[in-house]
Amino acid sequence: MDYSSAAPSEVRRLIREGILTGQTSGMCAGYAQANLVILPRELAYDFLLFTQRNPRPCPVLEVSDVGSRSLRFLAKDADIARDFPRYRIYEKGILTGEYTDVSDFWRKDLVSFLIGCSFSFESELLEAGIPVRQIEEQKNVPMYNTSIPCEPAGIFHGNMVVSMRPIPYELVTKAVQVTAAMPRVHGAPVHIGSPEAIGITDISHPDYGDSVTIRPGEVPVFWPCGVTPQNVIMNTKPEFVITHAPGHMFISDVKNVNLKY
Amino acid sequence: MDYSSAAPSEVRRLIREGILTGQTSGMCAGYAQANLVILPRELAYDFLLFTQRNPRPCPVLEVSDVGSRSLRFLAKDADIARDFPRYRIYEKGILTGEYTDVSDFWRKDLVSFLIGCSFSFESELLEAGIPVRQIEEQKNVPMYNTSIPCEPAGIFHGNMVVSMRPIPYELVTKAVQVTAAMPRVHGAPVHIGSPEAIGITDISHPDYGDSVTIRPGEVPVFWPCGVTPQNVIMNTKPEFVITHAPGHMFISDVKNVNLKY
């Protein structure tokens, strides 16, 4: 089933009903998708400061009010606890479970951070004639931990996570131009070419998501990724955090073109 | 004395020594200037959230660590309490004093927010052949309270403040293009043309700064302004806040061109 031209509200309904539970790359072309971090209020200042200091991996699209499962900007009818296809719960830095609904874990002190996702710019890449391999291969995007340090903030510190798309050499400049114009969904690549230069030792074994084919004449291009907070959370070991499962995003009602500053 | 090509560190030294105490429009062409809001830590989350929800008037360039008077990004040798030409102190929403040095008021629980300033893009406007009236007339920029509501966050709510520059009709499009490319120092105008449409009743009496001449064939163009937090603070009446005096900015060591996302 191809959801590339489906309405975001329709896809969110299928997700909420448990009919769609997979990754969301390629769905609802032109609409912004979002990563998720849900934290207790007592950690919210440090985390919001972490995003301010690291806008490339963590471009915040919306922050909920304390305790609220609703959004005001990205979608009016959203339920944050049910509208992602898959969630992760981290306790003291350990991944303790994956869920398709986190209603039962909700607490009145939770704050939700929705962070721009590079799936958003893939429809613009396709429009510009640039291939997106994991959509062709019907997989999740490959994501890697790197050696690129984030700016620390309060208790939060750690390295950047990146997503990778193989791009034909002759289209690399165009891929930079297209994505650089979309800073709120990660913007320009953070690295082009050498996985080793950013601490990735085995490109065929991503830390999150699936491996994809890199063809002759293609170069791996790396974008900052909204899974970065999960790597940071595993480092920092806070008591209780809910995130999305990598690649399993919230699909908003806001078009990419309306995310300009 | 013309400081347009002076080094930021030299101007900051003159400011710290009390030799320069005036407004900073036109100084250190090409370098980012910054607004200031200093708050107790207990208000910092609400204020940081206010800036996240209102990035046009409040594009945050740097947030200090709690209690620190130093910066890490905008300048390595800065003293936040002495390197602005003029400060304001607000107690319970009342402006209780202006100072050229706020060292004596420093507290260990203070957090400083440095917010992009539209003075930063004036050198780019001049470079593009667009006149900047208050620099020609050696005045502070005119700033106005408006009827444009900000998105509320926690205790903070209120209307946007704007700066105004009269632009010849045939250069308005170019002025939009030049400034839209610089979102971290307020970016594109928020309004072009009718002061009444955004709640400004008397263009010749700005709420902050100086009045400037609008010549025949020119249109008033309004940009979001980093004095917005001061208007919001007067509404919200927190116990204790330090800000810069409007137009009396911090001049950073970071070039505008390096403020890209």
Interface residues (C-beta under 8 A of the other chain):
Chain A: A44 Y45 L48 L49 T51 Q52 R53 P55 R56 P59 V60 V63 P183 G187 K260 Y261
Chain B: A44 Y45 L48 L49 Q52 R53 P55 R56 P59 V60 V63 P183 G187 K260 Y261
